[in-house]
């Protein structure tokens, strides 16, 4: 029996899923997607699938992957989704299908406990803080019982704890085979398990980091797998651009100088002028920071020529030359001492990498890339980035795997991949021209389950009173529903203004609690919102910006109102966005119509997707931007949303709120 037949049987009314997965029921869209995935895994090639919310895309690709009995690499957008796949979804399906499968979870090195650095952390000045000492004590206790060393196991450790960088390694400070704790290295253990597994779960960040520097094990793993699946693939391009970029920062130079200083007693034996050399490294980094306006509010400076805009060419050349000179001198000394200790050899490797990065930024930017300078309060960063991942995917991943042997299969899927049926923008940006494209519509009845309200009398975006009006409308809805409201903003400034206005309305004597992005970890805020009950309160409003437009799942009556402050156009001044726009202009296309509008449509579609998560959910989507109905491009964006029932007046909004408060059949 072929893979497609096995998959069809598994998803059938009498199949393994119907018998073993309690909430499963056959869905035509899920079955269609699973068949397309199975066919691609059998025949090889590239498949792009947009699967609307509720299709069940996770099972639709996991079942063929497991039944194929081939080696499969699964990549997700975040470590949270990675943990969900590995810890919940795959084990359930393996049990239901009754097949023996070896699975492994592989993350980047910063996700694993480093025993060597944990021991050294006890001596660090940064651990003198009481809270940090408490966290370090928890880590040390846990280190005796953990098998994987995955920091995610430490659920009581805040993801923002300052102890985490002290107990994990980076590419720069890892001692590799020279580490005295190499035998108990959790990173190496995870890589060994991945190489021996049938199904390996990674994340996009790790995939692209390895594609770029080939140091985390994925590069060795990729040629051995038969199929690669990217879930939440809409994030691929932006994540890939970030990890394929080249960077050099004054913080890197400062950290290098700090670590050199710790080896000062050894260095002084090799070079009598060592103290002066170290001082010159610190001075040259500080001079670059001063030249670029370091210490001022964060700013991105365009960079088209050999020097960034607003910086004189000769001053820039002198600053870069000074850094190069002292790095070269340091490299010579370290090369002569590398055999004395693992730490010195590691420092020599770092000095070589720093000089390589410096060389890139000492020459003009290459075609197909964009370069800029970021100047902030604590550091200056030099960044060079590709405009998209198309060339990298074609040259380093998809095409090389097609040579010899069976043709590899590549599956890209997400709930939102485009604003049109061809998903042209996604396909082009990822270098997937010629791929099979499939759209699977959501099974939800949006006309019956959801209402779209575009207030006509609100101030226009950009007007002084816009955020206040959004807060007033959101507050009115939350008061009627007893919370159950998510407010999505396009800027952090609007987020803070709206949250402040809502907190003023729902003061300490109110039954509504206003949660704000950044005040607690995202996972904790989401859990509090779903519970809807905190001491003295019985309902929540969650106000968030970019990170809350996707990746949160709040089914049932816990969320019944989503308020979007305005259309999510790309932020002005972003160097990559500006470079993409210039490229479109050079090709005779309109950046606004061919880039900005499609991007806004995709982002709005993602935000709107927070509202209806199950067949029984009901809710209202409010988009506080009159451009949706008054401008031609607004109607294009509107067409990308699911077909919801439209209302236009405040009276209709009030009636819909009242309808939501009536008894519902939704499961709690």
C-alpha positions as CSV (number, residue, x, y, z in Angstrom):
1,X,0.0,0.0,0.0
2,X,1.4,3.4,-1.0
3,X,1.8,6.4,1.3
4,X,-1.3,8.2,-0.1
5,X,-3.4,5.1,0.5
6,X,-2.1,4.7,4.1
7,X,-2.8,8.4,4.8
8,X,-6.3,8.2,3.3
9,X,-7.1,5.3,5.5
10,X,-5.7,7.0,8.7
11,X,-7.9,10.0,8.1
12,X,-11.0,8.0,7.2
13,X,-14.1,7.5,9.4
14,X,-12.8,4.1,10.5
15,X,-9.1,5.0,10.6
16,X,-6.6,5.2,13.4
17,X,-7.3,8.9,14.1
18,X,-11.0,8.4,14.5
19,X,-10.5,5.5,16.8
20,X,-7.7,6.9,19.0
21,X,-8.0,10.7,18.9
22,X,-11.0,11.8,20.9
23,X,-11.7,15.1,19.3
24,X,-10.9,14.0,15.7
25,X,-13.6,14.0,13.0
26,X,-12.9,13.7,9.2
27,X,-12.6,17.1,7.5
28,X,-12.4,17.4,3.7
29,X,-9.8,20.2,3.8
30,X,-7.5,18.3,6.2
31,X,-7.8,15.2,4.1
32,X,-7.0,17.1,0.9
33,X,-3.9,18.7,2.4
34,X,-2.7,15.4,3.8
35,X,-3.0,13.8,0.4
36,X,-1.1,16.6,-1.3
37,X,1.7,16.3,1.4
38,X,1.8,12.5,1.0
39,X,2.0,12.8,-2.8
40,X,4.9,15.3,-2.5
41,X,6.7,13.0,0.0
42,X,6.4,10.1,-2.4
43,X,7.4,11.9,-5.6
44,X,9.6,14.7,-4.3
45,X,9.4,18.4,-5.2
46,X,8.1,21.5,-3.5
47,X,4.6,22.0,-2.1
48,X,3.3,25.3,-0.7
49,X,0.0,25.0,1.3
50,X,-2.0,27.8,2.8
51,X,-4.3,26.0,5.3
52,X,-7.0,28.2,6.9
53,X,-7.5,28.3,10.6
54,X,-9.3,25.1,11.7
55,X,-8.1,22.9,8.8
56,X,-5.8,20.9,11.2
57,X,-2.6,21.4,9.2
58,X,-0.4,20.0,11.9
59,X,-1.9,16.5,11.7
60,X,-2.2,16.9,7.9
61,X,1.6,16.9,7.5
62,X,2.6,14.9,10.6
63,X,0.6,11.8,9.6
64,X,2.2,11.5,6.2
65,X,5.6,12.3,7.7
66,X,5.3,9.5,10.3
67,X,3.7,6.9,7.9
68,X,6.4,7.6,5.2
69,X,9.0,5.7,7.4
70,X,11.6,8.1,5.9
71,X,13.8,10.6,7.7
72,X,11.9,13.9,8.1
73,X,13.0,17.3,9.3
74,X,10.2,19.4,10.8
75,X,10.9,23.2,11.4
76,X,8.6,25.5,13.3
77,X,8.6,29.3,13.8
78,X,9.2,29.3,17.6
79,X,10.6,27.1,20.3
80,X,7.2,27.1,21.9
81,X,5.6,25.5,18.8
82,X,8.7,23.2,18.6
83,X,8.0,21.9,22.2
84,X,4.3,21.5,21.4
85,X,5.1,19.3,18.3
86,X,7.7,17.2,20.1
87,X,6.0,16.9,23.5
88,X,2.3,16.6,22.5
89,X,1.4,16.2,18.9
90,X,3.9,13.7,17.7
91,X,3.6,11.3,20.7
92,X,-0.2,11.3,20.3
93,X,0.0,10.4,16.7
94,X,2.7,7.8,17.2
95,X,0.5,6.1,19.7
96,X,-2.6,6.4,17.5
97,X,-0.8,5.1,14.4
98,X,1.0,2.3,16.3
99,X,4.3,2.7,14.6
100,X,7.8,2.7,16.0
101,X,9.4,6.1,15.3
102,X,12.6,7.6,16.8
103,X,12.1,11.3,17.4
104,X,14.5,14.1,18.5
105,X,14.3,17.7,19.5
106,X,17.1,20.0,18.4
107,X,17.4,23.7,19.4
108,X,20.2,26.3,19.2
109,X,23.0,26.1,21.8
110,X,21.6,29.0,23.8
111,X,18.6,26.8,24.7
112,X,20.8,24.2,26.6
113,X,22.5,24.3,29.9
114,X,26.3,24.6,29.6
115,X,27.8,22.8,32.6
116,X,31.2,24.6,32.2
117,X,29.6,28.1,32.2
118,X,27.3,27.2,35.1
119,X,30.3,26.3,37.3
120,X,32.0,29.6,36.3
121,X,28.8,31.6,36.9
122,X,29.3,31.2,40.7
123,X,32.3,33.5,40.4
124,X,30.7,36.1,38.2
125,X,30.0,39.5,39.7
126,X,26.6,39.4,37.9
127,X,25.4,36.6,40.3
128,X,25.7,38.8,43.5
129,X,22.2,40.0,43.0
130,X,19.8,38.1,45.3
131,X,17.3,37.2,42.5
132,X,20.1,36.0,40.3
133,X,21.5,33.9,43.1
134,X,18.1,32.3,43.6
135,X,17.8,31.5,39.9
136,X,21.3,30.1,39.8
137,X,20.5,27.9,42.8
138,X,17.4,26.5,41.0
139,X,19.5,25.8,37.9
140,X,22.1,24.0,39.9
141,X,19.5,21.8,41.6
142,X,17.9,21.0,38.3
143,X,21.2,20.3,36.6
144,X,21.5,17.1,38.7
145,X,18.2,15.6,37.4
146,X,17.8,16.9,33.8
147,X,18.6,14.5,30.9
148,X,18.3,17.0,28.1
149,X,19.6,20.2,29.7
150,X,16.8,22.1,27.8
151,X,16.2,25.3,29.6
152,X,12.5,25.1,28.7
153,X,12.2,22.4,31.4
154,X,12.8,25.1,34.0
155,X,9.3,26.5,33.9
156,X,9.8,28.4,37.1
157,X,12.7,30.3,35.6
158,X,11.6,33.6,34.0
159,X,12.7,33.6,30.3
160,X,14.1,37.1,30.9
161,X,16.3,36.0,33.9
162,X,19.8,37.5,33.7
163,X,21.2,34.1,34.8
164,X,20.3,32.5,31.5
165,X,23.2,34.0,29.4
166,X,25.5,33.0,32.3
167,X,24.6,29.3,32.1
168,X,24.3,28.9,28.3
169,X,26.9,29.2,25.6
170,X,27.2,31.1,22.4
171,X,29.2,30.4,19.3
172,X,31.7,33.0,20.5
173,X,32.4,31.6,24.0
174,X,31.9,27.9,23.5
175,X,35.1,26.0,24.0
176,X,34.0,23.1,21.8
177,X,36.1,20.0,22.0
178,X,38.5,21.7,24.3
179,X,35.8,22.1,27.0
180,X,36.6,20.2,30.3
181,X,32.8,19.3,30.4
182,X,32.7,18.0,26.8
183,X,31.6,14.5,27.9
184,X,28.5,15.9,29.6
185,X,27.7,18.5,27.0
186,X,23.9,18.7,26.4
187,X,24.3,20.4,23.0
188,X,26.4,17.5,21.7
189,X,24.0,15.0,23.2
190,X,21.0,16.7,21.4
191,X,23.0,16.6,18.1
192,X,23.8,13.0,18.5
193,X,20.2,12.1,19.1
194,X,19.1,14.2,16.1
195,X,21.5,12.3,13.8
196,X,20.1,9.0,15.0
197,X,16.4,9.9,14.8
198,X,13.7,9.3,12.1
199,X,11.9,12.6,12.8
200,X,13.8,15.7,14.0
201,X,12.0,18.9,15.2
202,X,14.0,22.1,14.8
203,X,13.0,25.8,14.4
204,X,13.5,28.3,11.6
205,X,16.1,30.2,13.6
206,X,18.3,27.2,13.9
207,X,17.8,26.2,10.3
208,X,19.0,29.5,8.9
209,X,21.7,30.0,11.5
210,X,23.1,26.7,10.4
211,X,22.6,27.4,6.8
212,X,24.8,30.5,7.3
213,X,27.6,29.3,9.7
214,X,27.1,25.5,9.7
215,X,27.9,24.9,13.3
216,X,24.8,23.5,15.0
217,X,24.4,20.2,13.3
218,X,21.6,20.8,10.8
219,X,24.0,21.1,7.9
220,X,25.1,17.5,8.6
221,X,21.5,16.4,9.1
222,X,19.9,17.9,6.0
223,X,21.5,15.7,3.4
224,X,20.3,12.6,5.3
225,X,16.6,13.5,5.4
226,X,14.1,12.6,2.7
227,X,11.5,15.4,3.5
228,X,11.6,18.8,5.0
229,X,8.5,20.5,6.4
230,X,8.3,24.2,7.4
231,X,5.3,25.0,9.6
232,X,4.4,28.7,10.2
233,X,6.3,29.2,6.9
234,X,5.0,32.8,6.6
235,X,7.9,33.8,9.0
236,X,10.6,32.1,7.0
237,X,11.7,35.1,4.9
238,X,12.1,37.5,7.7
239,X,13.8,35.0,10.0
240,X,16.1,33.9,7.2
241,X,17.0,37.5,6.3
242,X,17.9,38.1,10.0
243,X,20.1,35.0,10.3
244,X,21.8,35.4,6.9
245,X,22.8,38.9,7.7
246,X,26.3,39.9,8.6
247,X,26.9,42.0,11.8
248,X,29.6,43.7,13.7
249,X,28.9,45.6,16.9
250,X,30.8,47.7,19.4
251,X,29.3,45.3,22.1
252,X,31.1,42.4,20.4
253,X,34.4,44.4,20.5
254,X,33.7,45.3,24.2
255,X,33.0,41.7,25.1
256,X,36.1,40.6,23.3
257,X,38.2,43.1,25.2
258,X,36.6,42.1,28.5
259,X,37.4,38.4,27.9
260,X,40.9,39.4,26.8
261,X,41.4,41.3,30.1
262,X,40.5,38.2,32.1
263,X,43.5,36.5,30.4
264,X,45.8,39.5,31.0
265,X,48.3,37.7,33.2
266,X,49.0,35.2,30.4
267,X,49.0,37.9,27.7
268,X,51.5,40.1,29.5
269,X,54.0,37.2,29.4
270,X,53.8,37.1,25.6
271,X,53.9,40.8,24.8
272,X,55.3,43.6,26.9
273,X,53.0,46.2,25.3
274,X,49.9,44.1,26.0
275,X,48.2,46.6,28.5
276,X,48.5,49.4,25.9
277,X,47.2,47.1,23.1
278,X,44.1,46.2,25.2
279,X,43.5,49.9,26.0
280,X,43.7,50.7,22.3
281,X,41.1,48.1,21.5
282,X,38.7,49.6,24.1
283,X,39.5,53.2,22.9
284,X,38.9,52.3,19.2
285,X,35.5,50.7,20.0
286,X,34.6,53.8,22.0
287,X,35.7,56.1,19.1
288,X,33.5,54.2,16.6
289,X,30.6,54.5,19.1
290,X,31.2,58.3,19.4
291,X,31.6,58.8,15.7
292,X,28.2,57.1,15.0
293,X,26.3,59.0,17.7
294,X,26.4,56.3,20.3
295,X,24.6,57.1,23.6
296,X,21.8,58.9,21.7
297,X,18.3,57.5,21.2
298,X,18.2,54.5,18.9
299,X,18.6,55.4,15.2
300,X,19.1,53.6,11.9
301,X,21.4,55.3,9.5
302,X,21.2,54.5,5.8
303,X,24.4,53.2,4.1
304,X,24.7,53.2,0.4
305,X,28.3,54.2,-0.2
306,X,31.5,53.0,1.6
307,X,30.6,55.1,4.6
308,X,27.2,55.5,6.3
309,X,25.2,58.6,5.5
310,X,26.1,61.7,7.6
311,X,29.6,60.4,8.4
312,X,32.6,61.8,6.6
313,X,34.4,59.2,4.5
314,X,37.9,59.9,5.9
315,X,36.6,59.8,9.5
316,X,34.9,56.5,8.8
317,X,38.0,55.1,7.1
318,X,40.2,56.1,10.0
319,X,37.9,54.6,12.7
320,X,37.7,51.3,10.8
321,X,41.5,51.3,10.2
322,X,42.2,51.8,13.9
323,X,40.0,48.8,14.9
324,X,41.6,46.7,12.1
325,X,45.1,47.6,13.3
326,X,44.6,46.7,16.9
327,X,42.6,43.5,16.0
328,X,45.5,42.4,13.8
329,X,48.0,43.0,16.5
330,X,45.9,41.1,19.0
331,X,45.5,38.2,16.5
332,X,49.2,37.9,16.1
333,X,49.8,37.6,19.8
334,X,46.9,35.2,20.3
335,X,48.1,33.0,17.4
336,X,51.4,32.5,19.1
337,X,49.7,31.5,22.4
338,X,46.8,29.5,21.3
339,X,48.3,26.2,22.5
340,X,48.6,27.4,26.1
341,X,44.9,27.1,26.9
342,X,41.4,26.5,25.4
343,X,40.4,30.0,26.4
344,X,43.2,31.6,24.5
345,X,42.6,29.4,21.4
346,X,38.9,30.5,21.5
347,X,39.9,34.1,21.7
348,X,42.2,33.7,18.7
349,X,39.2,32.2,16.7
350,X,37.1,35.2,17.8
351,X,39.7,37.7,16.7
352,X,39.8,36.1,13.3
353,X,36.0,36.2,12.9
354,X,35.9,39.9,14.0
355,X,38.5,40.8,11.4
356,X,36.5,38.9,8.7
357,X,33.4,40.9,9.6
358,X,35.3,44.1,9.7
359,X,36.6,43.4,6.2
360,X,33.1,43.1,4.9
361,X,32.1,46.5,6.2
362,X,35.3,48.1,4.9
363,X,34.1,47.7,1.3
364,X,31.1,48.8,-0.6
365,X,27.9,46.8,-0.3
366,X,27.3,44.1,-2.9
367,X,24.3,44.1,-5.2
368,X,21.2,42.3,-3.8
369,X,22.0,43.3,-0.3
370,X,21.3,46.3,2.0
371,X,23.5,47.8,4.7
372,X,22.8,50.1,7.6
373,X,24.1,51.3,10.9
374,X,22.2,51.1,14.1
375,X,23.2,53.5,16.8
376,X,21.7,53.2,20.3
377,X,22.3,54.1,23.9
378,X,24.7,51.2,24.6
379,X,26.1,50.0,21.3
380,X,26.6,50.6,17.6
381,X,25.8,47.8,15.1
382,X,26.9,47.5,11.5
383,X,24.5,45.2,9.6
384,X,24.4,43.9,6.0
385,X,21.4,41.8,5.0
386,X,20.1,40.1,1.8
387,X,16.7,41.4,0.7
388,X,15.2,38.0,0.8
389,X,16.1,34.3,1.2
390,X,15.5,33.3,-2.4
391,X,19.1,32.9,-3.5
392,X,20.2,31.2,-0.2
393,X,17.4,28.7,-0.4
394,X,18.0,27.8,-4.0
395,X,21.8,27.8,-3.7
396,X,22.4,26.2,-0.3
397,X,19.3,24.1,0.4
398,X,16.8,23.0,-2.2
399,X,18.8,22.7,-5.4
400,X,21.9,21.0,-3.9
401,X,19.6,18.3,-2.4
402,X,18.3,17.4,-5.8
403,X,21.6,16.0,-7.1
404,X,21.7,12.2,-7.1
405,X,19.5,9.7,-5.4
406,X,15.8,10.2,-4.6
407,X,14.3,13.6,-5.1
408,X,13.8,15.4,-1.8
409,X,10.5,16.8,-0.8
410,X,10.0,20.3,0.6
411,X,6.7,21.3,2.2
412,X,5.9,24.9,3.2
413,X,2.7,25.6,5.2
414,X,0.9,28.2,7.2
415,X,-2.6,29.6,7.9
416,X,-1.5,32.8,6.0
417,X,0.9,32.8,3.1
418,X,-0.5,35.5,0.9
419,X,-3.3,37.8,-0.1
420,X,-4.0,36.0,-3.4
421,X,-4.5,32.5,-4.7
422,X,-1.0,32.2,-6.1
423,X,0.8,33.3,-3.0
424,X,3.2,34.9,-5.4
425,X,5.0,37.1,-2.9
426,X,5.8,34.2,-0.6
427,X,6.9,31.9,-3.4
428,X,9.2,34.5,-4.9
429,X,10.8,35.7,-1.6
430,X,11.6,32.0,-0.7
431,X,12.9,31.1,-4.2
432,X,10.2,28.5,-4.8
433,X,9.2,29.3,-8.4
434,X,7.6,26.3,-10.0
435,X,6.3,24.9,-6.7
436,X,2.9,23.3,-6.5
437,X,0.5,25.7,-4.7
438,X,-2.6,24.7,-2.7
439,X,-5.1,26.7,-0.8
440,X,-7.3,24.9,1.7
441,X,-10.1,27.0,3.0
442,X,-11.0,27.2,6.7
443,X,-14.0,25.0,7.7
444,X,-15.4,27.8,9.9
445,X,-18.6,29.5,8.9
446,X,-17.3,33.1,9.3
447,X,-20.6,34.6,8.1
448,X,-22.4,33.0,11.0
449,X,-19.6,33.1,13.6
450,X,-17.9,36.5,13.1
451,X,-18.8,40.1,12.6
452,X,-16.6,42.8,11.1
453,X,-17.0,46.4,12.3
454,X,-15.2,49.3,10.7
455,X,-16.2,52.4,12.6
456,X,-16.9,55.2,10.2
457,X,-16.8,58.1,12.6
458,X,-13.4,57.4,14.3
459,X,-10.5,59.9,13.8
460,X,-8.2,58.9,11.0
461,X,-5.0,57.0,11.8
462,X,-2.3,59.6,12.6
463,X,-4.8,62.1,14.1
464,X,-4.1,63.1,17.6
465,X,-7.2,61.5,19.1
466,X,-7.0,58.2,17.3
467,X,-5.5,56.1,20.1
468,X,-7.9,57.6,22.6
469,X,-10.9,56.7,20.4
470,X,-9.6,53.1,19.9
471,X,-9.3,52.8,23.7
472,X,-12.8,54.1,24.3
473,X,-14.3,51.7,21.8
474,X,-12.3,48.7,23.2
475,X,-13.3,49.7,26.7
476,X,-17.0,49.9,25.8
477,X,-16.8,46.4,24.3
478,X,-14.8,44.9,27.2
479,X,-17.3,46.4,29.7
480,X,-20.2,44.7,27.9
481,X,-18.4,41.4,27.6
482,X,-16.7,41.3,31.0
483,X,-13.2,41.5,29.5
484,X,-12.6,38.9,26.7
485,X,-11.0,41.6,24.6
486,X,-7.7,41.6,22.6
487,X,-6.3,44.9,21.4
488,X,-3.7,44.7,18.6
489,X,-1.6,47.8,17.8
490,X,0.9,48.5,15.1
491,X,3.3,50.5,17.3
492,X,4.6,50.3,20.8
493,X,3.6,53.9,21.4
494,X,0.0,53.3,20.5
495,X,0.0,50.2,22.6
496,X,1.1,52.1,25.7
497,X,-1.3,55.0,25.1
498,X,-4.3,52.6,24.7
499,X,-3.3,50.5,27.7
500,X,-3.0,53.7,29.8
501,X,-6.4,54.9,28.8
502,X,-8.0,51.6,29.5
503,X,-6.4,51.3,32.9
504,X,-7.6,54.8,33.7
505,X,-11.1,53.7,32.7
506,X,-10.9,50.3,34.6
507,X,-9.2,51.4,37.7
508,X,-8.5,49.3,40.8
509,X,-12.2,49.2,41.7
510,X,-13.2,47.7,38.4
511,X,-13.8,44.1,37.5
512,X,-11.6,44.3,34.4
513,X,-7.9,43.7,34.5
514,X,-5.7,45.3,31.7
515,X,-2.7,43.2,30.7
516,X,0.1,44.8,28.7
517,X,2.7,43.2,26.5
518,X,6.2,43.4,28.1
519,X,5.1,43.5,31.7
520,X,5.2,39.7,31.9
521,X,6.4,36.9,29.6
522,X,4.1,36.3,26.6
523,X,3.1,32.8,27.8
524,X,2.2,34.1,31.2
525,X,0.1,36.9,29.8
526,X,-1.8,34.5,27.5
527,X,-2.5,32.1,30.3
528,X,-3.8,34.9,32.6
529,X,-6.0,36.1,29.7
530,X,-7.4,32.7,29.1
531,X,-8.2,32.1,32.8
532,X,-9.9,35.5,32.8
533,X,-9.7,35.6,36.6
534,X,-7.2,37.3,38.8
535,X,-7.5,38.4,42.4
536,X,-10.4,40.9,42.7
537,X,-11.1,40.7,38.9
538,X,-13.2,38.5,36.6
539,X,-12.2,39.6,33.1
540,X,-9.2,40.7,31.1
541,X,-8.2,43.0,28.3
542,X,-4.9,42.1,26.7
543,X,-3.1,45.0,24.8
544,X,-0.2,43.9,22.6
545,X,1.8,44.9,19.5
546,X,3.7,42.9,16.9
547,X,4.3,39.7,18.9
548,X,0.6,39.2,19.7
549,X,-0.6,39.4,16.1
550,X,0.1,35.7,15.7
551,X,1.1,32.7,17.7
552,X,-1.6,32.9,20.4
553,X,-4.6,30.5,20.6
554,X,-7.5,31.5,22.7
555,X,-10.5,29.3,21.8
556,X,-14.0,29.6,23.2
557,X,-15.6,32.5,25.0
558,X,-12.3,33.7,26.6
559,X,-11.8,35.9,23.6
560,X,-14.8,37.4,21.8
561,X,-13.6,40.9,20.7
562,X,-10.5,41.7,18.7
563,X,-9.7,45.4,18.2
564,X,-7.1,46.4,15.6
565,X,-6.0,50.0,15.9
566,X,-5.0,50.5,12.2
567,X,-3.8,48.8,9.1
568,X,-0.4,47.1,9.8
569,X,1.8,48.7,7.1
570,X,5.5,48.1,7.4
571,X,7.2,50.7,9.7
572,X,8.8,53.6,7.9
573,X,12.6,53.8,8.0
574,X,13.2,50.1,8.0
575,X,16.3,49.7,5.8
576,X,15.3,46.3,4.4
577,X,11.8,47.5,3.5
578,X,13.3,50.6,1.9
579,X,15.8,48.6,-0.2
580,X,13.0,46.2,-1.3
581,X,11.0,49.3,-2.4
582,X,13.9,50.7,-4.4
583,X,14.4,47.3,-6.1
584,X,10.7,47.3,-7.2
585,X,11.0,50.8,-8.5
586,X,14.1,49.9,-10.5
587,X,12.0,47.0,-12.0
588,X,9.2,49.4,-12.9
589,X,6.8,48.2,-10.2
590,X,5.0,50.2,-7.5
591,X,6.4,49.5,-4.1
592,X,3.1,50.5,-2.5
593,X,0.9,48.3,-4.5
594,X,3.3,45.4,-5.0
595,X,4.8,45.2,-1.6
596,X,3.3,47.4,1.1
597,X,-0.4,46.6,0.4
598,X,0.2,42.8,0.2
599,X,2.3,42.8,3.4
600,X,-0.4,44.7,5.2
601,X,-3.1,42.3,4.0
602,X,-1.1,39.3,5.2
603,X,-0.5,40.9,8.6
604,X,-4.1,41.9,9.1
605,X,-5.2,38.4,8.1
606,X,-2.9,37.1,10.8
607,X,-4.3,39.4,13.5
608,X,-7.9,38.7,12.5
609,X,-7.1,35.0,12.8
610,X,-6.9,35.4,16.6
611,X,-10.7,35.7,16.8
612,X,-12.2,32.4,15.6
613,X,-10.3,29.3,16.6
614,X,-13.0,26.7,16.8
615,X,-16.3,25.8,15.1
616,X,-18.3,27.1,18.0
617,X,-16.5,30.4,18.6
618,X,-18.3,33.7,18.1
619,X,-16.9,37.1,18.1
620,X,-16.4,40.6,16.7
621,X,-13.4,42.0,14.7
622,X,-13.1,45.8,14.9
623,X,-10.6,47.5,12.6
624,X,-10.3,51.1,13.5
625,X,-9.1,52.4,10.1
626,X,-11.5,54.1,7.7
627,X,-9.0,53.6,4.9
628,X,-10.4,50.0,4.6
629,X,-13.6,51.3,3.1
630,X,-12.6,54.7,1.7
631,X,-9.5,53.8,-0.3
632,X,-9.1,51.5,-3.2
633,X,-6.1,49.7,-1.6
634,X,-8.2,49.3,1.5
635,X,-10.8,47.3,-0.4
636,X,-7.9,45.0,-1.7
637,X,-6.8,44.4,1.9
638,X,-10.4,43.8,3.0
639,X,-10.8,41.2,0.3
640,X,-8.0,39.1,1.9
641,X,-10.1,38.7,5.1
642,X,-12.6,35.8,5.7
643,X,-16.1,36.7,4.5
644,X,-17.6,38.0,7.8
645,X,-20.9,39.7,8.3
646,X,-20.3,43.5,8.0
647,X,-21.8,46.1,10.3
648,X,-21.3,49.9,9.9
649,X,-23.0,51.6,12.8
650,X,-22.3,51.9,16.5
651,X,-25.9,50.8,17.3
652,X,-25.2,47.5,15.4
653,X,-22.0,47.1,17.4
654,X,-23.9,47.4,20.6
655,X,-26.5,44.9,19.5
656,X,-23.7,42.4,18.5
657,X,-22.1,42.8,21.9
658,X,-25.4,42.1,23.6
659,X,-25.8,39.0,21.5
660,X,-22.5,37.6,22.6
661,X,-23.4,37.9,26.3
662,X,-26.5,35.7,25.8
663,X,-26.1,32.0,26.7
664,X,-23.7,30.2,24.3
665,X,-23.2,26.6,23.3
666,X,-19.5,27.1,23.3
667,X,-17.5,24.7,25.4
668,X,-15.5,26.3,28.2
